[in-house]
Amino acid sequence: MMRVLEFIVALVIVAVVGVVVGVIMPGSGHVERSLVIGKDMRQVYDVLANFRRFPEYSVLGSYDPQVKYSFSGKAYGAGAELSWTGNADKVGDGKLTIASTEPEFDKVDSTAKSAKIVWNLDNNWRGQDKHFTLDLERQGSRGQLTKVTWAYDVAYGFNLIDRYSNLYIHGDPDAFIQFSLNSLQNVLATVPNIDYGKLIPYIEQTKPTPVLLVSSSIARSEGLAGLDEATANAEKEIQAAAKKLGVNVVGPRIIFTTNYGDQNYTFDVAMPIDATSLTVAGQSQELTAPQPPKLDAAGQPADAASTAAPASAGSSAAPADATAPGSRDRFGRLVVDGSVRGALVFGGPALKASWSGTAAGVPQTRDMLKAYAQTHGYKFDEVVNRLYDIQVQPEVKDAGGNVTTYAKFDVYLPVTDAPEQTPEQAAGIQPPSLEAAPASSASAPAAAGTAAAPASAESAAQ
């Protein structure tokens, strides 16, 4: 009997000590890790202000490769939500919600020294008011680095079991932060080092548009003069073919970039027309969207005489596998005459920005669009759906030959898995109008307008 009493007393003492220790233990938990990333703060901010790239750098995928994610709420900023479901105990089910972003994205420019993003967390970890705080601090002699401090905070209240869980805060929460922070650096390493802070891109829904096109290529050393000459020659071919076909060119020229290499620039020059069917070699044929060429078992084009090239609208600087008028080349485009082809281009969402200046600024704008798409999690494939630009306004000179107004180019990056609007669109940020005076060659692109790429014969003519 005495031993039973001793055992009971011992249990009581242990319980009392446990309660006392639990009461003494802190009612909240905190853990944080920091890492300096070699990227501009705006790029880091944009990746963390949406969840579209979270699956790529989160530790959850390493715990459970079959984890499933779903997005809800806003696409960017406060209100964006990400939920996940996994089978592994360390993953379980959970949800992240962006609670706040300070400052707003349009204030995170080269003068901003710091920023803060808060994610609310709902998962099976113990405690309440669980959230991650991501503090960003601009560093480096030129502000080209960003220090990311990723913290986790939780409130335990008077739940003694939850308070004891603070002893394990350096377990799952700490590992989640450390692994994800390191992987975040790897994701950002794939983003081009370019400042797109002054870019105001819009997402536009483009419609299939009939065009005539000619493939061309110049040496990069030829510069703008070579580009202008090649473009002018292609336009003459297209105009002559259109006249022969009895159709009208109804919009400005379009350039599809096939390869902007170190030595050569390969591209297609296209012009929209007012007909979706053409009569070639005595037969009426419908224009269709280009298709990927058929490949043999070795992954090479089925036509050994030709070489692989992008299958996007107007693609291929390589010789086509069919040259007879009325036939189809290996991309399914209609052979019209000589090097002129007919196809349907565009169709689907595209990220658009504008550049006012010489054509030398267009490649920079393309790079900015790609970097912007990567940080915002918009998917694109510039091999299958290549970037293109449309010269919507020509250069204007006075009687003395001095430039009074530079040309304006709308630059497009076809995207998939993208929201209906960019943050700039959703915030109602209006792009500036075309400047009357020449823009500096070093200036950032002017913002995109709201007019879409030619969607039909009627809209292209406007």
Backbone torsions as a table, in degrees:
resi	resn	phi	psi	omega
1	MET	NA	-42.3	179.5
2	MET	-59.2	-40.7	-178.9
3	ARG	-66.4	-34.2	177.3
4	VAL	-64.5	-45.0	178.9
5	LEU	-61.6	-42.2	179.3
6	GLU	-61.5	-40.1	180.0
7	PHE	-65.0	-42.5	179.7
8	ILE	-64.2	-43.7	179.4
9	VAL	-61.5	-41.3	179.5
10	ALA	-61.7	-42.0	178.3
11	LEU	-62.8	-41.1	179.6
12	VAL	-63.0	-43.9	-179.7
13	ILE	-61.9	-44.4	179.2
14	VAL	-61.8	-42.0	-179.7
15	ALA	-64.0	-44.2	180.0
16	VAL	-63.0	-45.6	178.9
17	VAL	-61.2	-41.7	179.5
18	GLY	-61.6	-41.6	178.9
19	VAL	-66.0	-44.9	-179.2
20	VAL	-60.9	-45.9	178.9
21	VAL	-62.7	-41.1	179.5
22	GLY	-62.3	-39.1	179.1
23	VAL	-67.5	-37.7	-178.6
24	ILE	-71.3	-32.5	-177.4
25	MET	-61.7	152.0	-176.7
26	PRO	-61.5	147.0	-179.9
27	GLY	-86.9	7.6	177.7
28	SER	-149.4	162.4	179.2
29	GLY	-129.7	152.0	-178.9
30	HIS	-150.8	135.2	173.3
31	VAL	-146.8	144.9	-179.4
32	GLU	-149.4	155.0	175.7
33	ARG	-139.5	150.1	-177.7
34	SER	-127.5	152.4	178.1
35	LEU	-154.4	136.6	176.0
36	VAL	-93.6	123.5	-177.2
37	ILE	-111.1	135.8	-176.6
38	GLY	-80.4	55.6	178.7
39	LYS	-138.6	154.4	175.5
40	ASP	-61.9	146.3	-174.6
41	MET	-62.0	-31.9	-179.4
42	ARG	-64.3	-40.0	179.1
43	GLN	-64.2	-44.4	179.1
44	VAL	-63.5	-43.0	179.1
45	TYR	-58.1	-47.3	-176.9
46	ASP	-63.9	-38.7	178.7
47	VAL	-64.0	-38.8	-176.3
48	LEU	-85.6	-14.1	-179.6
49	ALA	-88.9	7.0	171.0
50	ASN	-147.9	165.4	-174.7
51	PHE	-107.0	9.1	-172.7
52	ARG	-66.2	-26.0	179.2
53	ARG	-106.7	3.4	179.3
54	PHE	-55.4	-43.3	-179.9
55	PRO	-58.7	-22.2	-177.4
56	GLU	-80.2	-28.0	-177.6
57	TYR	-115.4	-4.0	179.8
58	SER	-73.8	148.5	177.8
59	VAL	-72.2	-16.5	-174.1
60	LEU	-58.7	-37.4	-179.3
61	GLY	-64.5	-29.8	178.4
62	SER	-75.4	-29.1	176.4
63	TYR	-74.9	-38.2	-176.7
64	ASP	-146.1	98.4	-179.1
65	PRO	-60.6	-18.0	-178.6
66	GLN	-95.7	9.0	-179.8
67	VAL	-58.1	139.6	-178.1
68	LYS	-113.0	136.2	-178.5
69	TYR	-114.3	151.9	172.9
70	SER	-142.8	141.5	-178.2
71	PHE	-106.3	145.4	177.8
72	SER	-152.4	178.9	-178.9
73	GLY	68.7	-152.4	179.5
74	LYS	-72.2	159.0	179.4
75	ALA	-81.3	-22.3	-173.0
76	TYR	-152.0	143.3	174.5
77	GLY	79.5	-167.7	-178.0
78	ALA	-55.8	129.8	-178.0
79	GLY	104.6	-11.2	176.0
80	ALA	-71.6	139.4	-176.0
81	GLU	-131.7	145.5	175.4
82	LEU	-136.0	127.5	176.2
83	SER	-117.3	151.6	177.6
84	TRP	-140.0	154.2	176.9
85	THR	-134.9	126.6	-179.3
86	GLY	-137.3	164.6	-180.0
87	ASN	-95.2	-27.5	-178.8
88	ALA	-71.2	145.8	-179.2
89	ASP	-60.5	-35.2	-178.6
90	LYS	-73.4	-13.4	-177.6
91	VAL	-102.6	-58.9	179.5
92	GLY	56.1	-148.0	176.0
93	ASP	-112.3	144.2	-179.8
94	GLY	-162.6	174.8	-178.3
95	LYS	-152.5	138.9	173.7
96	LEU	-118.1	140.3	176.8
97	THR	-133.4	129.7	175.4
98	ILE	-73.8	114.2	-176.4
99	ALA	-85.5	-37.6	-177.8
100	SER	-161.2	154.7	174.2
101	THR	-135.8	127.1	-179.4
102	GLU	-133.2	125.1	-7.7
103	PRO	-77.7	-172.7	174.1
104	GLU	-67.4	156.7	-172.0
105	PHE	-56.2	-34.9	-176.4
106	ASP	-74.8	-6.8	176.0
107	LYS	-100.2	-4.2	179.8
108	VAL	-87.9	75.7	179.6
109	ASP	-109.7	-166.9	-175.8
110	SER	-66.2	-16.6	-179.9
111	THR	-90.6	-15.1	-179.3
112	ALA	-72.1	131.5	-177.8
113	LYS	-98.4	-23.1	-177.6
114	SER	-153.5	164.8	177.8
115	ALA	-156.5	160.6	-178.8
116	LYS	-143.1	135.5	177.4
117	ILE	-129.2	132.5	-179.0
118	VAL	-116.5	128.7	175.8
119	TRP	-111.1	124.1	171.1
120	ASN	-81.1	141.0	-175.5
121	LEU	-119.0	134.6	174.6
122	ASP	-131.0	104.0	178.9
123	ASN	-152.0	-164.2	-173.6
124	ASN	-88.7	6.4	173.7
125	TRP	-68.4	147.2	-176.8
126	ARG	-74.2	151.0	177.2
127	GLY	112.0	175.2	178.7
128	GLN	-124.9	169.4	179.1
129	ASP	50.3	47.3	180.0
130	LYS	-80.8	131.6	179.2
131	HIS	-157.9	153.0	173.4
132	PHE	-102.5	139.4	174.1
133	THR	-118.6	124.1	-179.3
134	LEU	-112.4	104.6	179.4
135	ASP	-94.6	129.5	179.1
136	LEU	-112.9	135.4	179.8
137	GLU	-134.5	125.5	179.7
138	ARG	-72.3	131.4	179.9
139	GLN	-136.2	177.4	-179.2
140	GLY	94.6	154.6	-177.6
141	SER	-61.8	-29.7	179.0
142	ARG	-113.7	15.1	179.0
143	GLY	68.4	25.0	-174.9
144	GLN	-90.3	-2.2	-179.4
145	LEU	-114.2	157.8	178.6
146	THR	-134.0	123.1	174.4
147	LYS	-89.2	122.0	179.2
148	VAL	-106.7	121.0	174.5
149	THR	-111.3	113.2	-175.1
150	TRP	-105.6	113.9	-177.0
151	ALA	-117.7	152.0	175.0
152	TYR	-122.4	130.6	178.7
153	ASP	-128.5	144.8	-178.8
154	VAL	-148.6	144.8	175.7
155	ALA	-106.8	134.9	-178.8
156	TYR	-103.9	-18.5	-177.8
157	GLY	62.3	-141.2	179.8
158	PHE	-104.4	17.0	175.0
159	ASN	-77.8	108.6	-173.0
160	LEU	-65.5	-36.6	179.1
161	ILE	-64.1	-42.5	177.8
162	ASP	-62.2	-38.9	-179.6
163	ARG	-62.7	-38.3	178.7
164	TYR	-66.8	-26.2	179.3
165	SER	-65.9	-15.6	177.0
166	ASN	-63.0	-22.3	177.9
167	LEU	-66.0	-19.8	-176.3
168	TYR	-111.8	17.2	-179.8
169	ILE	-65.9	-21.7	176.2
170	HIS	-86.5	11.3	174.3
171	GLY	-92.3	-108.4	-175.7
172	ASP	-59.7	-47.7	-179.5
173	PRO	-60.0	-44.3	-179.3
174	ASP	-64.4	-43.9	179.9
175	ALA	-64.7	-38.7	178.2
176	PHE	-57.9	-47.2	-177.9
177	ILE	-67.6	-49.8	-174.0
178	GLN	-62.2	-46.5	-179.2
179	PHE	-66.1	-47.5	-177.0
180	SER	-64.3	-36.0	179.8
181	LEU	-65.5	-43.0	178.1
182	ASN	-65.9	-39.7	179.5
183	SER	-70.4	-31.5	176.5
184	LEU	-59.3	-40.2	178.5
185	GLN	-62.0	-38.7	179.1
186	ASN	-67.7	-38.4	178.3
187	VAL	-64.3	-44.3	-178.9
188	LEU	-68.3	-23.9	-179.8
189	ALA	-64.8	-21.4	-179.5
190	THR	-84.3	-8.8	-178.0
191	VAL	-86.9	130.8	179.9
192	PRO	-57.9	142.1	177.2
193	ASN	-79.1	84.3	-179.8
194	ILE	-144.3	140.1	-179.2
195	ASP	-85.7	113.3	178.1
196	TYR	-110.4	22.0	-174.0
197	GLY	-58.4	-30.2	-178.3
198	LYS	-96.1	2.2	179.2
199	LEU	-76.2	137.4	174.9
200	ILE	-123.7	80.4	-176.8
201	PRO	-83.4	151.6	176.8
202	TYR	-122.9	153.1	171.4
203	ILE	-99.6	126.8	-178.4
204	GLU	-126.0	143.2	177.5
205	GLN	-91.0	110.3	-179.2
206	THR	-96.5	154.0	-179.3
207	LYS	-112.5	152.0	178.4
208	PRO	-55.1	133.7	-176.3
209	THR	-131.2	129.7	177.8
210	PRO	-73.5	136.2	179.4
211	VAL	-140.5	159.0	163.7
212	LEU	-108.4	140.5	-174.7
213	LEU	-142.7	157.4	177.6
214	VAL	-135.5	132.6	177.5
215	SER	-83.5	144.7	-178.0
216	SER	-150.4	168.9	179.1
217	SER	-157.8	141.9	177.0
218	ILE	-135.6	159.0	172.4
219	ALA	-78.0	139.3	-179.6
220	ARG	-57.9	-29.0	-179.3
221	SER	-66.4	-17.9	179.4
222	GLU	-72.9	-20.1	175.3
223	GLY	65.1	-157.1	-177.4
224	LEU	-65.3	-32.0	-179.9
225	ALA	-63.2	-42.8	178.3
226	GLY	-66.2	-39.2	178.8
227	LEU	-65.1	-44.0	179.9
228	ASP	-62.6	-40.8	-178.8
229	GLU	-67.0	-45.4	-179.5
230	ALA	-64.4	-40.1	179.3
231	THR	-65.9	-43.8	-179.9
232	ALA	-62.4	-42.0	179.1
233	ASN	-63.7	-41.1	179.5
234	ALA	-66.0	-40.3	179.8
235	GLU	-63.3	-38.5	177.9
236	LYS	-62.5	-42.9	177.7
237	GLU	-61.3	-42.8	-178.2
238	ILE	-67.1	-43.9	179.9
239	GLN	-61.7	-41.7	179.4
240	ALA	-64.9	-40.8	179.6
241	ALA	-67.2	-38.8	179.4
242	ALA	-63.8	-41.8	179.1
243	LYS	-63.4	-40.7	179.2
244	LYS	-65.5	-35.5	-178.8
245	LEU	-81.0	-15.9	-178.1
246	GLY	78.7	28.9	177.3
247	VAL	-117.3	166.0	-177.0
248	ASN	-111.6	140.2	170.8
249	VAL	-80.6	124.8	-170.3
250	VAL	-119.7	16.7	-179.7
251	GLY	-165.0	173.1	-179.6
252	PRO	-69.9	165.2	-177.6
253	ARG	-70.3	152.8	-179.6
254	ILE	-125.1	138.1	175.4
255	ILE	-118.4	121.1	173.8
256	PHE	-95.7	124.4	-179.9
257	THR	-86.0	118.3	176.2
258	THR	-88.0	-48.3	-179.6
259	ASN	-156.4	115.4	176.2
260	TYR	-98.5	77.8	-174.0
261	GLY	-84.9	178.0	179.7
262	ASP	-69.1	-33.2	-176.0
263	GLN	-104.1	-38.3	-174.3
264	ASN	-131.5	153.4	174.8
265	TYR	-118.0	115.4	-179.2
266	THR	-107.8	132.4	-173.2
267	PHE	-156.9	167.7	173.8
268	ASP	-118.5	136.9	174.9
269	VAL	-102.0	126.2	-178.0
270	ALA	-129.6	155.2	175.1
271	MET	-139.1	132.6	-178.8
272	PRO	-70.7	145.0	179.5
273	ILE	-125.5	171.1	-174.2
274	ASP	-100.4	27.3	179.6
275	ALA	-144.5	137.3	177.3
276	THR	-98.2	-4.9	174.3
277	SER	-131.1	142.1	-177.3
278	LEU	-127.0	144.9	175.2
279	THR	-98.5	107.9	-177.5
280	VAL	-126.0	132.6	-179.0
281	ALA	55.0	38.0	175.4
282	GLY	78.2	4.8	-179.6
283	GLN	-125.0	139.5	177.2
284	SER	-86.5	127.1	-177.5
285	GLN	-134.4	141.1	179.3
286	GLU	-81.2	139.8	174.1
287	LEU	-79.0	140.8	-178.7
288	THR	-130.4	163.7	177.2
289	ALA	-71.4	141.6	178.0
290	PRO	-59.3	150.0	-179.8
291	GLN	-123.7	155.0	175.8
292	PRO	-60.6	141.2	179.0
293	PRO	-68.3	150.2	177.1
294	LYS	-71.1	138.4	-178.4
295	LEU	-112.6	152.6	176.7
296	ASP	-86.3	-173.2	-176.6
297	ALA	-62.5	-26.3	-179.2
298	ALA	-87.2	2.6	-180.0
299	GLY	82.4	12.3	179.1
300	GLN	-101.7	157.8	178.0
301	PRO	-53.6	139.5	-178.2
302	ALA	-59.8	-30.7	176.4
303	ASP	-86.7	106.1	-175.6
304	ALA	-62.9	-19.8	-177.4
305	ALA	-79.0	-11.7	-177.9
306	SER	-116.1	165.8	-179.9
307	THR	-117.2	153.6	-176.9
308	ALA	-66.0	147.9	177.0
309	ALA	-154.3	164.2	-178.7
310	PRO	-55.3	147.4	-176.2
311	ALA	-101.5	14.9	-176.1
312	SER	-80.7	-177.5	-178.1
313	ALA	-55.1	124.8	176.5
314	GLY	69.5	22.0	-173.5
315	SER	-78.0	165.7	173.4
316	SER	98.2	111.8	168.9
317	ALA	-101.9	-7.7	179.5
318	ALA	-81.2	158.3	178.9
319	PRO	-57.9	138.2	179.1
320	ALA	-77.6	162.9	-177.2
321	ASP	-91.3	1.6	176.5
322	ALA	-142.8	135.4	-176.5
323	THR	-125.7	-10.4	-178.8
324	ALA	-74.3	129.7	178.0
325	PRO	-53.8	134.5	-178.3
326	GLY	94.8	-13.5	177.7
327	SER	-87.5	177.5	178.1
328	ARG	-115.6	135.6	177.0
329	ASP	-79.7	-178.6	-173.0
330	ARG	-68.8	-7.7	175.0
331	PHE	-99.9	4.3	179.3
332	GLY	80.3	11.4	178.7
333	ARG	-86.0	147.7	-178.3
334	LEU	-77.4	125.1	175.9
335	VAL	-78.3	118.0	-175.3
336	VAL	-94.8	-59.3	-177.3
337	ASP	-168.2	125.1	179.9
338	GLY	60.5	-119.1	-179.6
339	SER	-98.4	7.1	-179.0
340	VAL	-85.8	133.4	178.1
341	ARG	-124.2	157.4	176.8
342	GLY	-120.9	139.4	-179.1
343	ALA	-161.5	167.2	169.4
344	LEU	-97.5	129.0	-178.6
345	VAL	-122.3	174.5	-176.2
346	PHE	66.6	-160.1	-177.2
347	GLY	101.4	114.9	-179.8
348	GLY	104.3	176.3	-177.3
349	PRO	-73.2	148.0	176.7
350	ALA	-143.7	141.7	174.8
351	LEU	-86.7	125.1	-171.5
352	LYS	-124.8	139.6	171.3
353	ALA	-142.6	165.4	-177.9
354	SER	-121.5	152.6	177.0
355	TRP	-132.5	128.9	175.3
356	SER	-110.7	116.6	-177.1
357	GLY	157.5	-156.3	176.3
358	THR	-81.3	168.2	-180.0
359	ALA	-63.6	-14.3	179.9
360	ALA	-64.2	-21.7	-179.9
361	GLY	-86.0	-9.8	-177.9
362	VAL	-66.2	-45.1	178.9
363	PRO	-58.3	-38.6	178.2
364	GLN	-64.0	-40.1	178.5
365	THR	-63.9	-39.5	177.1
366	ARG	-60.0	-43.7	179.8
367	ASP	-64.4	-38.1	178.4
368	MET	-63.7	-42.2	179.1
369	LEU	-62.3	-41.2	-179.9
370	LYS	-65.2	-43.6	178.9
371	ALA	-64.0	-42.3	178.8
372	TYR	-61.4	-45.5	179.9
373	ALA	-61.2	-39.5	-178.6
374	GLN	-67.3	-42.9	-178.5
375	THR	-72.2	-24.2	179.9
376	HIS	-96.0	-2.8	175.8
377	GLY	78.9	24.4	175.7
378	TYR	-87.5	128.1	-177.9
379	LYS	-84.0	142.9	176.2
380	PHE	-151.3	157.9	178.6
381	ASP	-138.6	98.1	-174.5
382	GLU	-75.8	1.1	172.5
383	VAL	-89.1	-45.8	-178.1
384	VAL	-82.5	-42.0	179.0
385	ASN	-125.3	92.2	-169.3
386	ARG	-77.3	158.1	174.0
387	LEU	-66.8	149.6	176.1
388	TYR	-145.7	157.5	178.0
389	ASP	-133.8	148.6	-179.2
390	ILE	-123.5	125.6	176.6
391	GLN	-82.9	102.2	-174.6
392	VAL	-89.0	-15.2	176.0
393	GLN	-147.5	129.7	-178.8
394	PRO	-77.4	165.3	176.3
395	GLU	-69.4	141.1	-179.5
396	VAL	-117.0	131.7	179.3
397	LYS	-123.5	154.3	176.4
398	ASP	-86.7	-176.1	-176.5
399	ALA	-61.7	-26.0	-179.4
400	GLY	-87.2	2.7	179.5
401	GLY	84.9	8.2	179.1
402	ASN	-86.6	139.4	-179.5
403	VAL	-71.8	123.3	176.0
404	THR	-101.6	-30.2	176.5
405	THR	-143.7	123.9	178.4
406	TYR	-73.0	162.6	176.7
407	ALA	-68.7	155.9	176.3
408	LYS	-116.9	131.5	-179.4
409	PHE	-120.9	129.8	169.8
410	ASP	-95.0	125.0	-175.8
411	VAL	-111.7	132.8	-174.1
412	TYR	-123.2	140.1	171.7
413	LEU	-124.5	105.6	177.1
414	PRO	-59.4	133.1	-177.2
415	VAL	-130.1	160.5	173.6
416	THR	-131.7	165.0	178.7
417	ASP	51.6	46.0	-179.5
418	ALA	-120.7	153.9	177.1
419	PRO	-71.2	175.8	-179.0
420	GLU	-73.0	-25.6	-177.4
421	GLN	-137.6	150.9	169.8
422	THR	-78.5	164.9	175.5
423	PRO	-56.8	-35.3	178.6
424	GLU	-63.3	-43.4	177.3
425	GLN	-62.8	-48.1	-177.1
426	ALA	-61.7	-32.4	-179.7
427	ALA	-84.2	-4.7	179.2
428	GLY	74.0	23.1	178.2
429	ILE	-74.4	119.2	-175.5
430	GLN	-88.8	137.6	176.0
431	PRO	-70.7	147.3	179.1
432	PRO	-69.9	154.5	177.1
433	SER	-75.8	164.2	-178.8
434	LEU	-64.7	127.4	-179.7
435	GLU	-72.1	142.6	178.6
436	ALA	-74.0	-34.6	179.8
437	ALA	-87.3	152.8	179.5
438	PRO	-57.2	136.9	176.3
439	ALA	-79.6	149.7	177.8
440	SER	-67.1	141.5	-180.0
441	SER	-66.2	-18.8	-179.3
442	ALA	-95.9	-4.2	-176.9
443	SER	-74.6	157.6	177.9
444	ALA	-75.0	159.8	-178.6
445	PRO	-61.1	144.5	170.8
446	ALA	-68.3	160.4	-176.0
447	ALA	-71.1	162.7	-179.7
448	ALA	-73.0	146.9	171.6
449	GLY	-83.2	-179.5	-177.4
450	THR	-99.4	-1.5	179.4
451	ALA	-80.1	134.3	-178.6
452	ALA	-79.9	168.0	172.8
453	ALA	-62.3	156.1	-177.4
454	PRO	-47.6	118.2	-176.7
455	ALA	-97.3	-18.4	180.0
456	SER	-163.0	175.9	-179.6
457	ALA	-60.4	-37.8	-176.7
458	GLU	-71.5	-46.1	-177.6
459	SER	-69.2	-32.2	-179.2
460	ALA	-66.4	-27.7	-177.4
461	ALA	-79.8	-14.4	-177.4
462	GLN	-75.8	NA	NA
